[in-house]
Amino acid sequence: MKTNHLTGFGVSSAIHAALALLLVPVLFAEAKQPEEPPVLPVELSMFEPQAPEPAPQPVPQVAPEPPPPPPPPKPKEKPKEKPKPKKEKKVEKPLPKPKQEKDLRKEREERERREELQRQREEQRRLEELRRQEQARAEAERQARQQAQQEAAARAAAQAQNEAPVITNPRYRSPPRAPDYPRRALESGVEGRVIVRANVSPGGSVTAVRVHQSSGNSSLDSAALKAVRGWSFVPATRGGQNIASIVQVPVNFKIK
């Protein structure tokens, strides 16, 4: 209905405008008589005014979706507790059965036997220790006596050497006995010569011996001293009297 009113209003306005245009030249001609303006043809035309474009309808706006809620914060992980060591279950030991009288007697006898063996071992160790101490004491005394004898012989030899003459070609009262060849030296093929000095008493017997020149082998030296100690010499004389003297003799060891 609104569109019809607008159309009618437009038609009416066009008609009035056309009439006004027709009346204007008439009025203008009456005012100016001398000249008559040429009559202009007027063409009337009916036109239908364009309907105004309808106002754009507002586009319904879709309400934006609400933003998704933020994700909930992750719960903090609790530190893992170390597994507690499992408690060992206490196993109750069965109570020992009461021993019979026979077992008790056997155990007592076994214990007494062990104690007796222990006492015997301790006594044996004590006796062995006493034996070792006695042997050590006897060995010390023997070495002391031997050292004293050697020192006395050395003093006598030194004194005799200062007072008695040294004879390098002595005469023997009896033929000297050959020394015993040491078995180990003989098996090894060891030979040598030992120079021995011996103190001779006024009676011609040997009182002390010592090595004047070694053979380089202790077993040969010992065998030479042992041999000379059993020899007998003609005593030296001075002023018609027998005197003590020192003889120097070689002892040879040679494998035949």
C-alpha positions as CSV (number, residue, x, y, z in Angstrom):
1,M,0.0,0.0,0.0
2,K,2.8,2.4,0.7
3,T,4.1,1.8,-2.8
4,N,0.8,2.8,-4.4
5,H,0.7,6.1,-2.5
6,L,4.2,6.9,-3.7
7,T,3.2,6.2,-7.2
8,G,0.1,8.4,-7.1
9,F,2.0,11.2,-5.5
10,G,4.6,11.0,-8.4
11,V,1.9,11.1,-11.1
12,S,0.2,14.1,-9.5
13,S,3.5,16.0,-9.2
14,A,4.2,15.3,-12.9
15,I,0.8,16.6,-14.0
16,H,1.2,19.8,-11.9
17,A,4.7,20.3,-13.3
18,A,3.4,19.9,-16.9
19,L,0.6,22.4,-16.2
20,A,3.0,24.9,-14.8
21,L,5.1,24.6,-17.9
22,L,2.1,25.3,-20.0
23,L,1.1,28.3,-18.0
24,V,4.5,29.9,-17.9
25,P,4.7,30.8,-21.6
26,V,1.2,32.2,-21.6
27,L,1.9,34.4,-18.7
28,F,5.2,35.4,-20.3
29,A,3.4,36.2,-23.6
30,E,0.9,38.4,-22.0
31,A,3.6,40.4,-20.4
32,K,5.5,40.8,-23.7
33,Q,3.2,41.6,-26.4
34,P,5.5,42.6,-29.1
35,E,7.1,39.3,-29.7
36,E,5.4,36.0,-29.5
37,P,7.7,33.4,-28.8
38,P,7.4,30.3,-30.8
39,V,5.3,27.7,-29.3
40,L,7.3,24.8,-28.2
41,P,5.8,21.5,-28.4
42,V,5.4,19.9,-25.1
43,E,5.5,16.2,-24.8
44,L,4.0,14.7,-21.8
45,S,5.1,11.4,-20.8
46,M,4.1,9.3,-18.0
47,F,6.7,7.6,-16.1
48,E,6.7,5.4,-13.1
49,P,9.1,6.5,-10.5
50,Q,11.5,3.8,-9.5
51,A,10.6,2.3,-6.3
52,P,13.3,3.0,-3.7
53,E,15.5,0.1,-3.0
54,P,14.4,-1.5,0.1
55,A,16.6,-0.9,3.1
56,P,18.9,-3.8,3.6
57,Q,17.7,-6.0,6.2
58,P,20.3,-6.5,8.9
59,V,22.0,-9.8,8.6
60,P,21.3,-11.7,11.7
61,Q,24.6,-12.1,13.5
62,V,25.4,-15.3,15.0
63,A,26.7,-14.9,18.5
64,P,30.3,-15.9,18.6
65,E,30.9,-19.1,20.4
66,P,32.4,-18.5,23.8
67,P,36.1,-19.3,24.0
68,P,36.8,-22.8,25.3
69,P,37.7,-22.7,29.0
70,P,41.4,-22.9,29.7
71,P,42.6,-26.4,30.4
72,P,42.8,-27.1,34.1
73,P,46.4,-27.0,35.4
74,K,48.1,-30.3,35.6
75,P,48.3,-31.6,39.1
76,K,51.9,-31.6,40.4
77,E,53.3,-35.0,40.5
78,K,54.2,-36.1,44.0
79,P,57.8,-37.3,44.3
80,K,57.8,-41.0,44.2
81,E,58.5,-42.5,47.6
82,K,61.3,-45.0,47.6
83,P,60.0,-48.4,48.2
84,K,60.5,-49.3,51.8
85,P,62.5,-52.4,52.3
86,K,60.3,-55.3,53.1
87,K,60.7,-56.4,56.6
88,E,61.8,-60.0,56.7
89,K,59.4,-62.0,58.4
90,K,60.8,-63.5,61.5
91,V,60.6,-67.2,61.3
92,E,60.2,-68.6,64.7
93,K,62.7,-71.3,65.3
94,P,61.2,-74.3,66.7
95,L,62.1,-74.8,70.2
96,P,64.8,-77.5,70.7
97,K,63.6,-80.7,71.8
98,P,64.7,-81.6,75.3
99,K,67.8,-83.8,75.1
100,Q,67.6,-87.2,76.5
101,E,69.9,-88.2,79.3
102,K,72.0,-90.3,77.0
103,D,72.7,-87.4,74.7
104,L,73.7,-85.2,77.6
105,R,76.1,-87.8,78.9
106,K,77.6,-88.2,75.4
107,E,78.1,-84.5,75.0
108,R,79.7,-84.2,78.4
109,E,82.2,-86.9,77.6
110,E,83.0,-85.4,74.2
111,R,83.6,-82.0,75.9
112,E,85.9,-83.6,78.5
113,R,87.8,-85.4,75.8
114,R,88.4,-82.1,73.9
115,E,89.5,-80.4,77.1
116,E,92.0,-83.2,77.9
117,L,93.4,-83.0,74.4
118,Q,93.8,-79.3,74.7
119,R,95.7,-79.7,78.0
120,Q,98.0,-82.3,76.5
121,R,98.8,-80.0,73.6
122,E,99.5,-77.1,75.9
123,E,101.7,-79.3,78.1
124,Q,103.6,-80.5,75.0
125,R,104.2,-77.0,73.8
126,R,105.5,-76.0,77.2
127,L,107.9,-78.9,77.3
128,E,109.1,-78.2,73.8
129,E,109.7,-74.5,74.7
130,L,111.7,-75.6,77.8
131,R,113.7,-78.0,75.7
132,R,114.5,-75.3,73.2
133,Q,115.6,-72.9,76.0
134,E,117.8,-75.6,77.5
135,Q,119.4,-76.4,74.2
136,A,120.0,-72.7,73.5
137,R,121.6,-72.3,76.9
138,A,123.8,-75.4,76.5
139,E,124.9,-74.2,73.0
140,A,125.7,-70.7,74.4
141,E,127.8,-72.3,77.2
142,R,129.6,-74.5,74.7
143,Q,130.4,-71.6,72.4
144,A,131.6,-69.6,75.4
145,R,133.9,-72.5,76.5
146,Q,135.2,-73.0,73.0
147,Q,135.9,-69.3,72.6
148,A,137.7,-69.2,75.9
149,Q,139.8,-72.1,74.9
150,Q,140.6,-70.5,71.6
151,E,141.5,-67.3,73.2
152,A,143.8,-69.1,75.7
153,A,145.4,-71.1,72.9
154,A,146.0,-67.9,71.0
155,R,147.5,-66.2,74.0
156,A,149.8,-69.2,74.6
157,A,150.8,-69.3,71.0
158,A,151.6,-65.7,70.9
159,Q,153.6,-66.0,74.1
160,A,155.4,-69.0,72.8
161,Q,156.1,-67.3,69.5
162,N,157.7,-64.4,71.3
163,E,159.8,-66.7,73.4
164,A,160.2,-69.9,71.4
165,P,162.1,-70.3,68.1
166,V,160.1,-71.2,64.9
167,I,161.4,-74.4,63.2
168,T,160.5,-74.9,59.6
169,N,162.2,-78.3,59.2
170,P,161.3,-80.1,62.4
171,R,162.3,-83.7,63.1
172,Y,159.5,-86.1,63.9
173,R,159.7,-88.4,66.9
174,S,157.4,-90.8,65.0
175,P,156.3,-90.8,61.3
176,P,153.5,-88.3,60.9
177,R,150.1,-89.8,60.1
178,A,148.5,-88.7,56.8
179,P,145.5,-86.5,57.2
180,D,142.0,-87.8,56.5
181,Y,140.8,-86.4,53.1
182,P,137.4,-84.8,53.6
183,R,134.7,-86.8,51.8
184,R,133.0,-83.8,50.2
185,A,136.2,-82.3,49.0
186,L,137.3,-85.7,47.7
187,E,134.0,-86.2,45.8
188,S,134.3,-82.7,44.4
189,G,137.9,-83.2,43.4
190,V,139.2,-80.4,45.6
191,E,143.0,-80.3,46.2
192,G,145.1,-77.9,48.3
193,R,148.0,-77.2,50.6
194,V,147.8,-75.9,54.2
195,I,150.7,-74.4,56.2
196,V,150.2,-75.2,59.8
197,R,152.1,-73.8,62.8
198,A,152.1,-75.9,66.0
199,N,153.3,-75.2,69.5
200,V,155.5,-78.1,70.7
201,S,156.2,-78.7,74.4
202,P,159.7,-79.5,75.7
203,G,158.5,-83.1,75.7
204,G,157.7,-83.0,71.9
205,S,153.9,-83.1,72.0
206,V,151.7,-80.6,70.3
207,T,149.9,-78.2,72.6
208,A,148.2,-75.9,70.1
209,V,147.8,-75.6,66.3
210,R,146.7,-72.8,63.9
211,V,146.5,-72.2,60.2
212,H,149.4,-70.1,59.0
213,Q,148.4,-70.2,55.3
214,S,145.0,-71.5,54.3
215,S,144.3,-73.7,51.3
216,G,141.1,-71.8,50.5
217,N,138.9,-74.6,51.6
218,S,137.7,-74.8,55.2
219,S,137.2,-78.6,55.2
220,L,140.9,-79.1,54.1
221,D,142.1,-76.6,56.7
222,S,140.2,-78.4,59.5
223,A,141.5,-81.8,58.4
224,A,145.1,-80.4,58.4
225,L,144.8,-79.0,61.9
226,K,143.3,-82.3,63.2
227,A,146.2,-84.3,61.6
228,V,149.0,-82.1,63.0
229,R,147.5,-82.1,66.5
230,G,148.2,-85.8,66.6
231,W,151.8,-85.6,65.5
232,S,154.9,-85.8,67.7
233,F,158.2,-83.9,67.2
234,V,161.7,-83.9,68.5
235,P,161.9,-81.0,71.0
236,A,164.2,-78.1,70.4
237,T,167.1,-77.6,72.8
238,R,168.9,-74.6,74.2
239,G,172.0,-74.9,76.4
240,G,171.5,-78.6,76.6
241,Q,167.9,-78.2,77.8
242,N,164.7,-79.1,76.0
243,I,162.6,-76.0,75.3
244,A,159.2,-75.2,73.9
245,S,159.3,-74.4,70.2
246,I,157.0,-73.7,67.2
247,V,157.1,-75.9,64.2
248,Q,155.8,-74.9,60.8
249,V,154.8,-77.8,58.6
250,P,153.0,-78.2,55.2
251,V,150.0,-80.5,54.8
252,N,149.2,-81.5,51.3
253,F,145.9,-82.8,49.9
254,K,146.2,-84.4,46.5
255,I,143.9,-86.9,44.9
256,K,145.9,-89.9,43.6
